[in-house]
Amino acid sequence: MLEEKLKWPLFILRLGVFIVMFIWTLDKFVRPEHTSAVFQKFYMMPALSTGFAYLVGVIQAIFVIGFVIGFKKKFTYGAILLLHGISTLSSYSQYFNPWEGANILFFAAWPMLSSIVALYMLRDSDKLFTIE
């Protein structure tokens, strides 16, 4: 009974997270220079080549597609949780200055992270439109 009630809300959460992650994945191909700038600012890495940005995009796309179709949930949901968790935590300086520039937008990462945590914890109940 509970699993029946959970199937649509879990699917909607998964779809919502997918939309954001998919756009971030596409960004790596459409604007590889933006990917490089993000890696420099938030992950303290040197400038990335366009090819490396594409490689990161391909790897992320594999996880994101696996996530949205519910394939190998422990692995793909865990990977999305790890990727978004690192992204959320690496933006810590923006949280200390919320009214500077567009920093307030960074706070949207927290409800998304909460959604991913919930999906990971309930992954065995998330069965609607998944590949088991």
HELIX and SHEET records of a PDB file:
HELIX    1   1 LEU A    2  VAL A   30  1                                  29    
HELIX    2   2 PRO A   32  TYR A   43  1                                  12    
HELIX    3   3 THR A   50  VAL A   68  1                                  19    
HELIX    4   4 LYS A   73  SER A   90  1                                  18    
HELIX    5   5 TYR A   92  PHE A   96  1                                   5    
HELIX    6   6 ASN A  103  ALA A  108  5                                   6    
HELIX    7   7 ALA A  109  MET A  121  1                                  13    
END                                                                             
